[in-house]
Amino acid sequence: MKALILNNVNFDFNENRAEPEIFARIGLALGEFFGTTSTVAIGCESDIESLAAVNAVSAGLMFYGINVKIVEETVLPVLRWMCRQGICDGGVYISGVKSEKICILNNRGNDITSDERKKFARIFIKKEFADVLCEYSGSSEKISAPEEFYTAYISGIFLEAYRCLCLDMKNIDGNIKNIVCAFITSELFPNAPIFVPEESYLAVSKVLGKHPNIIRCGSYVGDIMAEMERFIRIPGVYEQYLMMFDDFAFEIGLSHYKALKGLDRLRSIVIPRIYRKNIFIDCDECEENELLEYIGRNKALRKCFKQGEFLLHNDDDGYVMISVNSGKKGIDIDIECYREEYAEDISAELNEIISEYKGKKA
């Protein structure tokens, strides 16, 4: 195994050694990440490779002084719930063919953020745990059937779900699920902010119309969770959190909504068609920020404004984000809109502005 999927992001560590040693070292790196004497829950899918990886990671954690609660065969939302209940200080979930996927959770059960993921990668690659001599050896404990407690917990939040537990969720993809979660939250909790992943923002905005508080998040799960955590005490936010990140909670929440209000309004939702276009503009590194400023000052983009290190153009027809590409020398232009003509018009307009800029630099 030469690559690891860490919290849904490919993490290359260029190792050719045996897998058990790799997972033991991952456990040591997690020990440094969480801190000595922390309590960490670890679970996995039911395949043999994942179970073996749990043992290796647990060994590394305990060697570093971490107390380990082993759940073994369970689902990720149960591990999230255990963290949020204060049973542990963090969690590790292993899944996938040949155990190539690891999800690291913080003490609230959220995926670690992109910055935290980089911190863990640095610890692992630089072997920042290598010279540690731990005086305290961690303990291990097996946890039996936490799923029963989790099921009872979810049923206690969506109290009316038991009346309509007959829904089939198999054909609901990620984008439609995001729209349905946002719609149900807005209906049941009118004053709650609505959190939407970047790829579903335009569609949700169209469906909810003039909702005053739609918060556009990134695409990375850990960053979305961190944003929601800031508002988690507001009624409706945790309910949306559960539905977005747990298929079981989503089905229970939908059943709860059906019992209270029926499905007529939900079935009346028209999912808008979204057109997307990505353009990469190659340029020298010294030109990137200057080019962003030039585009931002151009009068042709009347509603364009600067926000951090990117430009945002937003109107009733669509959304344009212009940012520096982190991997190549150039800028990315991402266009989302309701009409294909809008995407073509705005890209032509931007190409004209960029050509004008390059002509002045020549």
Disulfide bonds with the S-S distance in Angstrom:
none
